[in-house]
């Protein structure tokens, strides 16, 4: 398959969990671990293999943020110095994302919850890092970003640091590739299952940067069957 739409991604996730019985938390673990692999490779190839690199993860309240918490755990185990900036209160994080937030909390990772007021100075903090991981929002976002997400994206772009986007640059429309408002400008996008339909449309490349497709443990045949069914 060449690419997936927003609805195809949802259908694949739903089928994997409901029909194959793969728990969502396992899919999140696979996504985060394989994204950490791609980030490690990115440092080795693009950032000179710096010893003990320092990485900032900027995470939102949903499953994209949950992927970010898994990434934080795996990078820290590999010797990266990781700080996770979370752009929402803890009570807004639930489900599989909350499970993985608890994991890095127990492991005493450096976690910083950012109020809207604090987000206004995030770019200065991010300049202290070698790279930034965008784990704010995923393929479900439609229309322009608002509130803390919009502020965080603007601050990430203003930091001037290389950015790795998790699944999709926050703010980019999955299906159209349109940038309607604030959108993360990534050097690398580690996307899951397959490229997203919008990646191949005019102008999207300036936001995605290079694109790597990471496996999350869903059989290729299931992904292909849903893609083919939606194309009928």
C-alpha positions, 0 to 999 in steps of 0.5 A, a space after each residue: 500500500 502507498 499511503 493511508 487516510 485518517 479513517 483507514 488508520 482508525 480502522 486498522 487500529 480498531 481491527 487490531 485491538 478488537 479483532 486480533 486482540 492486540 492491546 492498545 498499550 502494546 501497540 503504543 509500546 511498539 510505536 514508541 520503541 521503534 520511534 526511539 530506534 529511528 531517533 537514535 539512528 537520526 542522531 548517529 547519521 545527522 547529528 554527528 553521533 554526539 555522546 549522551 545527547 540531550 532530547 526534549 519531548 513535547 507531549 500532548 494529552 492523547 495517544 501521540 503524547 503516550 507514544 512520547 512517554 514510551 520514547 522518553 523511557 527508551 531513549 533514557 535507557 540508551 543514555 540520552 538525557 531526556 526531559 518531557 514537557 507536557 502541555 496539559 494538566 495530568 488529569 487530562 491524560 487517560 488510557 494507554 497514555 496514562 499508563 506510560 506516563 505513570 511508568 516514566 513517573 515511577 522511574 523518576 524521569 524529568 517531567 515538566 507540566 507546562 501551563 499556558 503562561 509557561 509555554 510562552 517561554 518554551 522556545 528558550 528552554 528547547 534551545 538547550 537541547 540537541 533535538 526536539 521530539 514533537 508528540 503533541 497531536 496525531 492524525 486525528 487533528 483537523 483544522 487550525 490548532 488552538 490553545 496550548 497546542 498552537 502555542 507549543 508548536 510555534 515555540 518548537 519552530 521558534 527554537 531552531 532545534 532539529 525536530 522529529 515528529 511522531 507519526 505526523 507533524 502536529 497541525 498537518 492535515 493527514 489527508 490533505 497535507 494542508 498546513 492551516 495555521 501553526 504546523 511543526 516543521 520537522 527534519 524527520 517524521 517517524 510515521 506508523 503503519 504507512 505513509 499518510 495520504 497528505 504526505 505526498 501532496 504539494 507542500 507537505 514535504 517542507 513540514 515532514 522532512 524525511 519520512 521513515 515508516 515504523 512497524 507497530 506490530 500490526 500484520 501487513 495483511 490487515 493494513 493492506 486489506 483495510 486500505 484495499 477495502 476503502 479504495 473500492 
